[in-house]
Amino acid sequence: MNIDAIAESRRHSHAFDEGNPLAERNTRRAMWLTLAMMVVEIAGGWWFNSMAVLADGWHMSSHALALGMAAFAYSCARRYAHDGRFAFGTWKIEILGGYTSAILLMGVALLMAFQSVERLFNPSPIHYEQAIAIAIVGLAVNLLYAWWLRDHHSHGHGHHHDHHHDHGHHHHGHHHGHHDHGKHHHHHHDLNQRSAYLHVIADAATSVLAIVALLGGMVFGASWLDPVMGLVGATLVAIWAWGLIRDSGRVLLDAQMDAPVVEEIREAIEQGDVHARISDLHVWQVGRGKYACTAEVVTRDPVEPDVFHKALSVHEEIVHVTIEVRSNATA
């Protein structure tokens, strides 16, 4: 077999994530329904001369934009899944969509807080009956979204086949391997889906708070409840947004050397049958619960990289491995 045939036999796909077609479909459905609800609220607010309902309609426009962005991210990740320009696949397009969506969510929280404070100091007449009716409809719609977008914890993706690429090729102590195991026992969250879900939950929570505030104002004349509940809602939304910014930002920046899989890699290499120490290690995420790693391993005696490659192969979440071995003879 010539060198071209050997090289061809060792090539493999870098599309490590199988996507989330159910979440993509439901996100797109939620986007269209959000747009429809947004039009209803804006038209209703204008017709009933209710600034509260009108403001909520424009507030929903930001959620429609975020849901559209999430759907677009899914579509792009799927479309470019086998594009050679992406060194480790397109999964991070979804993470980028979630991160951008979280920033939008933070903007919504700040806008809600600003409007609530303004209304607290400059109260305006509220059309309670119409506002409550539309808030209830909005809550019902958001509960439907939440049902669509609830996290399925990747249960629906056990249908792909097992693949195992274990090539014995190594050169100057380097060994490169690729694993793609079909059985996943861990639950891995979809950050893009989570961002869409949080926009929906934020809308639902603000609808609940609005209903409580409007009922309190209508029954007890406590008009101050409306802006106070607005501030509570803004705080909740900001907390959720910050959590998503933190989690998606860590993935985008490859700040995951504290992930449990890193310690598993160290144990597999340093506590095996061969006396070895890791001198350099890089681990980063390339899919939902899937990681790539490169490592330089120092050994007392010459050892084939394949020994460490096989030791790591039991960890199904490690799907792309490159190992360089340095022994006393080559150091």
LUMVEXTI-630910 format. One record per residue (C-alpha): residue in one letter; residue number from 0; x, y, z. Coordinates in steps of 0.05 Angstrom, whole numbers, plus 5000, padded with zeros to 4 digits. Layout:
REM LUMVEXTI-630910
+------+-----+------+------+------+
! code ! pos !    X !    Y !    Z !
+------+-----+------+------+------+
!    A ! NUM !    X !    Y !    Z !
...
+------+-----+------+------+------+
This chain:
REM LUMVEXTI-630910
+------+-----+------+------+------+
! code ! pos !    X !    Y !    Z !
+------+-----+------+------+------+
!    M !   0 ! 5000 ! 5000 ! 5000 !
!    N !   1 ! 5030 ! 5067 ! 4980 !
!    I !   2 ! 5033 ! 5129 ! 5024 !
!    D !   3 ! 4972 ! 5162 ! 4990 !
!    A !   4 ! 4928 ! 5101 ! 5004 !
!    I !   5 ! 4952 ! 5099 ! 5077 !
!    A !   6 ! 4937 ! 5173 ! 5086 !
!    E !   7 ! 4868 ! 5164 ! 5055 !
!    S !   8 ! 4852 ! 5105 ! 5099 !
!    R !   9 ! 4867 ! 5147 ! 5162 !
!    R !  10 ! 4824 ! 5207 ! 5144 !
!    H !  11 ! 4760 ! 5215 ! 5184 !
!    S !  12 ! 4703 ! 5264 ! 5194 !
!    H !  13 ! 4710 ! 5321 ! 5245 !
!    A !  14 ! 4635 ! 5329 ! 5252 !
!    F !  15 ! 4634 ! 5307 ! 5325 !
!    D !  16 ! 4564 ! 5331 ! 5343 !
!    E !  17 ! 4503 ! 5298 ! 5312 !
!    G !  18 ! 4460 ! 5360 ! 5321 !
!    N !  19 ! 4392 ! 5368 ! 5355 !
!    P !  20 ! 4338 ! 5365 ! 5301 !
!    L !  21 ! 4280 ! 5363 ! 5350 !
!    A !  22 ! 4304 ! 5426 ! 5386 !
!    E !  23 ! 4317 ! 5460 ! 5319 !
!    R !  24 ! 4246 ! 5445 ! 5295 !
!    N !  25 ! 4214 ! 5467 ! 5360 !
!    T !  26 ! 4256 ! 5531 ! 5363 !
!    R !  27 ! 4233 ! 5550 ! 5294 !
!    R !  28 ! 4160 ! 5537 ! 5313 !
!    A !  29 ! 4167 ! 5579 ! 5376 !
!    M !  30 ! 4198 ! 5635 ! 5335 !
!    W !  31 ! 4138 ! 5639 ! 5288 !
!    L !  32 ! 4088 ! 5636 ! 5345 !
!    T !  33 ! 4127 ! 5690 ! 5382 !
!    L !  34 ! 4124 ! 5735 ! 5321 !
!    A !  35 ! 4048 ! 5724 ! 5317 !
!    M !  36 ! 4039 ! 5739 ! 5391 !
!    M !  37 ! 4082 ! 5801 ! 5384 !
!    V !  38 ! 4037 ! 5828 ! 5329 !
!    V !  39 ! 3975 ! 5813 ! 5372 !
!    E !  40 ! 4004 ! 5850 ! 5433 !
!    I !  41 ! 4028 ! 5910 ! 5393 !
!    A !  42 ! 3960 ! 5916 ! 5357 !
!    G !  43 ! 3922 ! 5904 ! 5423 !
!    G !  44 ! 3964 ! 5956 ! 5460 !
!    W !  45 ! 3952 ! 6007 ! 5406 !
!    W !  46 ! 3877 ! 5992 ! 5401 !
!    F !  47 ! 3865 ! 5993 ! 5477 !
!    N !  48 ! 3913 ! 6051 ! 5488 !
!    S !  49 ! 3952 ! 6008 ! 5538 !
!    M !  50 ! 4025 ! 6026 ! 5542 !
!    A !  51 ! 4039 ! 5965 ! 5586 !
!    V !  52 ! 4014 ! 5917 ! 5534 !
!    L !  53 ! 4047 ! 5956 ! 5477 !
!    A !  54 ! 4113 ! 5954 ! 5514 !
!    D !  55 ! 4106 ! 5879 ! 5526 !
!    G !  56 ! 4094 ! 5870 ! 5451 !
!    W !  57 ! 4159 ! 5905 ! 5433 !
!    H !  58 ! 4192 ! 5866 ! 5490 !
!    M !  59 ! 4170 ! 5802 ! 5455 !
!    S !  60 ! 4204 ! 5825 ! 5391 !
!    S !  61 ! 4272 ! 5815 ! 5425 !
!    H !  62 ! 4252 ! 5744 ! 5443 !
!    A !  63 ! 4230 ! 5731 ! 5371 !
!    L !  64 ! 4298 ! 5756 ! 5348 !
!    A !  65 ! 4334 ! 5711 ! 5398 !
!    L !  66 ! 4293 ! 5650 ! 5378 !
!    G !  67 ! 4307 ! 5666 ! 5305 !
!    M !  68 ! 4381 ! 5670 ! 5321 !
!    A !  69 ! 4379 ! 5602 ! 5356 !
!    A !  70 ! 4343 ! 5571 ! 5296 !
!    F !  71 ! 4394 ! 5603 ! 5248 !
!    A !  72 ! 4452 ! 5575 ! 5290 !
!    Y !  73 ! 4423 ! 5505 ! 5286 !
!    S !  74 ! 4414 ! 5513 ! 5211 !
!    C !  75 ! 4486 ! 5538 ! 5200 !
!    A !  76 ! 4516 ! 5483 ! 5243 !
!    R !  77 ! 4479 ! 5431 ! 5202 !
!    R !  78 ! 4494 ! 5463 ! 5135 !
!    Y !  79 ! 4569 ! 5469 ! 5147 !
!    A !  80 ! 4578 ! 5405 ! 5187 !
!    H !  81 ! 4626 ! 5376 ! 5136 !
!    D !  82 ! 4659 ! 5441 ! 5114 !
!    G !  83 ! 4735 ! 5430 ! 5118 !
!    R !  84 ! 4747 ! 5501 ! 5143 !
!    F !  85 ! 4721 ! 5482 ! 5212 !
!    A !  86 ! 4778 ! 5445 ! 5245 !
!    F !  87 ! 4734 ! 5412 ! 5298 !
!    G !  88 ! 4665 ! 5415 ! 5268 !
!    T !  89 ! 4610 ! 5468 ! 5272 !
!    W !  90 ! 4581 ! 5455 ! 5341 !
!    K !  91 ! 4608 ! 5520 ! 5368 !
!    I !  92 ! 4563 ! 5558 ! 5319 !
!    E !  93 ! 4506 ! 5536 ! 5365 !
!    I !  94 ! 4545 ! 5559 ! 5426 !
!    L !  95 ! 4559 ! 5626 ! 5393 !
!    G !  96 ! 4484 ! 5632 ! 5380 !
!    G !  97 ! 4469 ! 5617 ! 5453 !
!    Y !  98 ! 4521 ! 5667 ! 5477 !
!    T !  99 ! 4494 ! 5723 ! 5432 !
!    S ! 100 ! 4423 ! 5706 ! 5453 !
!    A ! 101 ! 4444 ! 5711 ! 5526 !
!    I ! 102 ! 4472 ! 5781 ! 5515 !
!    L ! 103 ! 4405 ! 5800 ! 5483 !
!    L ! 104 ! 4370 ! 5771 ! 5544 !
!    M ! 105 ! 4414 ! 5815 ! 5590 !
!    G ! 106 ! 4394 ! 5875 ! 5548 !
!    V ! 107 ! 4321 ! 5857 ! 5557 !
!    A ! 108 ! 4332 ! 5854 ! 5633 !
!    L ! 109 ! 4364 ! 5922 ! 5634 !
!    L ! 110 ! 4308 ! 5952 ! 5592 !
!    M ! 111 ! 4256 ! 5921 ! 5637 !
!    A ! 112 ! 4291 ! 5950 ! 5699 !
!    F ! 113 ! 4296 ! 6019 ! 5667 !
!    Q ! 114 ! 4223 ! 6020 ! 5647 !
!    S ! 115 ! 4201 ! 5995 ! 5716 !
!    V ! 116 ! 4241 ! 6048 ! 5753 !
!    E ! 117 ! 4214 ! 6101 ! 5706 !
!    R ! 118 ! 4142 ! 6077 ! 5718 !
!    L ! 119 ! 4154 ! 6074 ! 5793 !
!    F ! 120 ! 4169 ! 6149 ! 5795 !
!    N ! 121 ! 4122 ! 6169 ! 5739 !
!    P ! 122 ! 4060 ! 6124 ! 5746 !
!    S ! 123 ! 4011 ! 6124 ! 5688 !
!    P ! 124 ! 3939 ! 6098 ! 5683 !
!    I ! 125 ! 3935 ! 6023 ! 5670 !
!    H ! 126 ! 3879 ! 5990 ! 5630 !
!    Y ! 127 ! 3875 ! 5931 ! 5677 !
!    E ! 128 ! 3822 ! 5886 ! 5643 !
!    Q ! 129 ! 3853 ! 5887 ! 5574 !
!    A ! 130 ! 3924 ! 5883 ! 5601 !
!    I ! 131 ! 3906 ! 5822 ! 5644 !
!    A ! 132 ! 3871 ! 5787 ! 5587 !
!    I ! 133 ! 3931 ! 5795 ! 5540 !
!    A ! 134 ! 3980 ! 5776 ! 5595 !
!    I ! 135 ! 3941 ! 5711 ! 5607 !
!    V ! 136 ! 3943 ! 5695 ! 5532 !
!    G ! 137 ! 4017 ! 5711 ! 5531 !
!    L ! 138 ! 4029 ! 5664 ! 5591 !
!    A ! 139 ! 3991 ! 5607 ! 5557 !
!    V ! 140 ! 4031 ! 5615 ! 5493 !
!    N ! 141 ! 4097 ! 5616 ! 5532 !
!    L ! 142 ! 4078 ! 5553 ! 5571 !
!    L ! 143 ! 4068 ! 5520 ! 5503 !
!    Y ! 144 ! 4137 ! 5544 ! 5480 !
!    A ! 145 ! 4167 ! 5518 ! 5545 !
!    W ! 146 ! 4137 ! 5449 ! 5532 !
!    W ! 147 ! 4166 ! 5449 ! 5462 !
!    L ! 148 ! 4235 ! 5472 ! 5483 !
!    R ! 149 ! 4244 ! 5433 ! 5548 !
!    D ! 150 ! 4312 ! 5400 ! 5552 !
!    H ! 151 ! 4308 ! 5327 ! 5529 !
!    H ! 152 ! 4379 ! 5315 ! 5555 !
!    S ! 153 ! 4399 ! 5286 ! 5488 !
!    H ! 154 ! 4357 ! 5223 ! 5499 !
!    G ! 155 ! 4336 ! 5223 ! 5426 !
!    H ! 156 ! 4406 ! 5214 ! 5397 !
!    G ! 157 ! 4424 ! 5142 ! 5411 !
!    H ! 158 ! 4408 ! 5119 ! 5340 !
!    H ! 159 ! 4476 ! 5129 ! 5308 !
!    H ! 160 ! 4524 ! 5071 ! 5297 !
!    D ! 161 ! 4587 ! 5055 ! 5334 !
!    H ! 162 ! 4651 ! 5074 ! 5298 !
!    H ! 163 ! 4721 ! 5062 ! 5322 !
!    H ! 164 ! 4782 ! 5088 ! 5285 !
!    D ! 165 ! 4845 ! 5059 ! 5315 !
!    H ! 166 ! 4902 ! 5066 ! 5267 !
!    G ! 167 ! 4971 ! 5042 ! 5286 !
!    H ! 168 ! 5008 ! 5096 ! 5249 !
!    H ! 169 ! 5058 ! 5138 ! 5289 !
!    H ! 170 ! 5117 ! 5181 ! 5270 !
!    H ! 171 ! 5172 ! 5208 ! 5316 !
!    G ! 172 ! 5131 ! 5191 ! 5377 !
!    H ! 173 ! 5066 ! 5221 ! 5352 !
!    H ! 174 ! 5001 ! 5183 ! 5351 !
!    H ! 175 ! 4935 ! 5210 ! 5326 !
!    G ! 176 ! 4870 ! 5174 ! 5337 !
!    H ! 177 ! 4796 ! 5186 ! 5330 !
!    H ! 178 ! 4739 ! 5154 ! 5370 !
!    D ! 179 ! 4665 ! 5162 ! 5357 !
!    H ! 180 ! 4626 ! 5118 ! 5406 !
!    G ! 181 ! 4552 ! 5111 ! 5395 !
!    K ! 182 ! 4532 ! 5100 ! 5467 !
!    H ! 183 ! 4526 ! 5160 ! 5512 !
!    H ! 184 ! 4508 ! 5149 ! 5585 !
!    H ! 185 ! 4514 ! 5221 ! 5607 !
!    H ! 186 ! 4464 ! 5277 ! 5599 !
!    H ! 187 ! 4491 ! 5336 ! 5560 !
!    H ! 188 ! 4456 ! 5402 ! 5555 !
!    D ! 189 ! 4446 ! 5440 ! 5490 !
!    L ! 190 ! 4466 ! 5512 ! 5506 !
!    N ! 191 ! 4433 ! 5538 ! 5443 !
!    Q ! 192 ! 4367 ! 5505 ! 5463 !
!    R ! 193 ! 4377 ! 5529 ! 5534 !
!    S ! 194 ! 4383 ! 5601 ! 5510 !
!    A ! 195 ! 4318 ! 5596 ! 5471 !
!    Y ! 196 ! 4285 ! 5562 ! 5530 !
!    L ! 197 ! 4308 ! 5618 ! 5578 !
!    H ! 198 ! 4278 ! 5671 ! 5532 !
!    V ! 199 ! 4212 ! 5634 ! 5535 !
!    I ! 200 ! 4216 ! 5624 ! 5611 !
!    A ! 201 ! 4234 ! 5697 ! 5620 !
!    D ! 202 ! 4172 ! 5717 ! 5581 !
!    A ! 203 ! 4129 ! 5668 ! 5621 !
!    A ! 204 ! 4157 ! 5693 ! 5688 !
!    T ! 205 ! 4145 ! 5766 ! 5669 !
!    S ! 206 ! 4074 ! 5747 ! 5648 !
!    V ! 207 ! 4061 ! 5715 ! 5715 !
!    L ! 208 ! 4090 ! 5775 ! 5752 !
!    A ! 209 ! 4049 ! 5822 ! 5708 !
!    I ! 210 ! 3984 ! 5784 ! 5722 !
!    V ! 211 ! 3998 ! 5786 ! 5798 !
!    A ! 212 ! 4015 ! 5860 ! 5795 !
!    L ! 213 ! 3955 ! 5878 ! 5751 !
!    L ! 214 ! 3907 ! 5838 ! 5796 !
!    G ! 215 ! 3936 ! 5872 ! 5858 !
!    G ! 216 ! 3928 ! 5940 ! 5825 !
!    M ! 217 ! 3857 ! 5927 ! 5801 !
!    V ! 218 ! 3832 ! 5896 ! 5867 !
!    F ! 219 ! 3871 ! 5935 ! 5919 !
!    G ! 220 ! 3890 ! 5997 ! 5880 !
!    A ! 221 ! 3964 ! 5981 ! 5891 !
!    S ! 222 ! 3989 ! 6010 ! 5826 !
!    W ! 223 ! 4061 ! 6008 ! 5852 !
!    L ! 224 ! 4060 ! 5932 ! 5846 !
!    D ! 225 ! 4067 ! 5936 ! 5770 !
!    P ! 226 ! 4136 ! 5969 ! 5769 !
!    V ! 227 ! 4160 ! 5931 ! 5831 !
!    M ! 228 ! 4143 ! 5864 ! 5798 !
!    G ! 229 ! 4177 ! 5890 ! 5735 !
!    L ! 230 ! 4241 ! 5900 ! 5776 !
!    V ! 231 ! 4235 ! 5829 ! 5805 !
!    G ! 232 ! 4226 ! 5801 ! 5735 !
!    A ! 233 ! 4285 ! 5840 ! 5709 !
!    T ! 234 ! 4329 ! 5813 ! 5765 !
!    L ! 235 ! 4309 ! 5741 ! 5750 !
!    V ! 236 ! 4322 ! 5750 ! 5675 !
!    A ! 237 ! 4390 ! 5781 ! 5689 !
!    I ! 238 ! 4410 ! 5722 ! 5734 !
!    W ! 239 ! 4390 ! 5671 ! 5681 !
!    A ! 240 ! 4425 ! 5711 ! 5626 !
!    W ! 241 ! 4489 ! 5715 ! 5666 !
!    G ! 242 ! 4490 ! 5640 ! 5679 !
!    L ! 243 ! 4483 ! 5627 ! 5604 !
!    I ! 244 ! 4536 ! 5679 ! 5586 !
!    R ! 245 ! 4584 ! 5646 ! 5635 !
!    D ! 246 ! 4572 ! 5574 ! 5611 !
!    S ! 247 ! 4573 ! 5589 ! 5536 !
!    G ! 248 ! 4632 ! 5637 ! 5544 !
!    R ! 249 ! 4674 ! 5582 ! 5577 !
!    V ! 250 ! 4661 ! 5536 ! 5518 !
!    L ! 251 ! 4678 ! 5591 ! 5467 !
!    L ! 252 ! 4743 ! 5608 ! 5504 !
!    D ! 253 ! 4762 ! 5535 ! 5515 !
!    A ! 254 ! 4765 ! 5549 ! 5589 !
!    Q ! 255 ! 4749 ! 5478 ! 5609 !
!    M ! 256 ! 4812 ! 5450 ! 5638 !
!    D ! 257 ! 4774 ! 5441 ! 5703 !
!    A ! 258 ! 4724 ! 5393 ! 5671 !
!    P ! 259 ! 4721 ! 5323 ! 5703 !
!    V ! 260 ! 4745 ! 5291 ! 5638 !
!    V ! 261 ! 4814 ! 5325 ! 5647 !
!    E ! 262 ! 4826 ! 5287 ! 5711 !
!    E ! 263 ! 4803 ! 5223 ! 5678 !
!    I ! 264 ! 4855 ! 5233 ! 5623 !
!    R ! 265 ! 4910 ! 5245 ! 5675 !
!    E ! 266 ! 4890 ! 5182 ! 5713 !
!    A ! 267 ! 4887 ! 5139 ! 5651 !
!    I ! 268 ! 4957 ! 5159 ! 5629 !
!    E ! 269 ! 4994 ! 5169 ! 5695 !
!    Q ! 270 ! 4964 ! 5113 ! 5736 !
!    G ! 271 ! 4967 ! 5058 ! 5683 !
!    D ! 272 ! 5016 ! 5001 ! 5675 !
!    V ! 273 ! 5069 ! 5046 ! 5644 !
!    H ! 274 ! 5108 ! 5095 ! 5688 !
!    A ! 275 ! 5091 ! 5160 ! 5654 !
!    R ! 276 ! 5078 ! 5234 ! 5669 !
!    I ! 277 ! 5040 ! 5285 ! 5628 !
!    S ! 278 ! 5084 ! 5346 ! 5612 !
!    D ! 279 ! 5033 ! 5382 ! 5568 !
!    L ! 280 ! 4958 ! 5374 ! 5563 !
!    H ! 281 ! 4904 ! 5411 ! 5525 !
!    V ! 282 ! 4830 ! 5391 ! 5529 !
!    W ! 283 ! 4772 ! 5427 ! 5496 !
!    Q ! 284 ! 4699 ! 5413 ! 5480 !
!    V ! 285 ! 4679 ! 5396 ! 5408 !
!    G ! 286 ! 4606 ! 5374 ! 5418 !
!    R ! 287 ! 4553 ! 5360 ! 5471 !
!    G ! 288 ! 4593 ! 5322 ! 5523 !
!    K ! 289 ! 4649 ! 5308 ! 5473 !
!    Y ! 290 ! 4721 ! 5329 ! 5481 !
!    A ! 291 ! 4786 ! 5331 ! 5442 !
!    C ! 292 ! 4855 ! 5328 ! 5474 !
!    T ! 293 ! 4928 ! 5334 ! 5456 !
!    A ! 294 ! 4981 ! 5311 ! 5505 !
!    E ! 295 ! 5057 ! 5305 ! 5511 !
!    V ! 296 ! 5075 ! 5245 ! 5555 !
!    V ! 297 ! 5143 ! 5233 ! 5586 !
!    T ! 298 ! 5163 ! 5160 ! 5599 !
!    R ! 299 ! 5224 ! 5127 ! 5631 !
!    D ! 300 ! 5230 ! 5075 ! 5574 !
!    P ! 301 ! 5210 ! 5079 ! 5501 !
!    V ! 302 ! 5135 ! 5066 ! 5495 !
!    E ! 303 ! 5089 ! 5063 ! 5435 !
!    P ! 304 ! 5037 ! 5120 ! 5436 !
!    D ! 305 ! 4985 ! 5067 ! 5421 !
!    V ! 306 ! 4989 ! 5044 ! 5494 !
!    F ! 307 ! 4962 ! 5110 ! 5519 !
!    H ! 308 ! 4914 ! 5116 ! 5461 !
!    K ! 309 ! 4881 ! 5050 ! 5482 !
!    A ! 310 ! 4880 ! 5071 ! 5555 !
!    L ! 311 ! 4839 ! 5133 ! 5536 !
!    S ! 312 ! 4793 ! 5096 ! 5489 !
!    V ! 313 ! 4750 ! 5071 ! 5547 !
!    H ! 314 ! 4727 ! 5143 ! 5559 !
!    E ! 315 ! 4672 ! 5152 ! 5508 !
!    E ! 316 ! 4669 ! 5228 ! 5516 !
!    I ! 317 ! 4741 ! 5234 ! 5488 !
!    V ! 318 ! 4730 ! 5233 ! 5413 !
!    H ! 319 ! 4795 ! 5261 ! 5384 !
!    V ! 320 ! 4864 ! 5246 ! 5413 !
!    T ! 321 ! 4934 ! 5266 ! 5393 !
!    I ! 322 ! 4992 ! 5240 ! 5436 !
!    E ! 323 ! 5067 ! 5253 ! 5433 !
!    V ! 324 ! 5112 ! 5208 ! 5474 !
!    R ! 325 ! 5181 ! 5229 ! 5499 !
!    S ! 326 ! 5225 ! 5178 ! 5534 !
!    N ! 327 ! 5294 ! 5185 ! 5565 !
!    A ! 328 ! 5322 ! 5160 ! 5499 !
!    T ! 329 ! 5289 ! 5215 ! 5458 !
!    A ! 330 ! 5283 ! 5273 ! 5509 !
+------+-----+------+------+------+
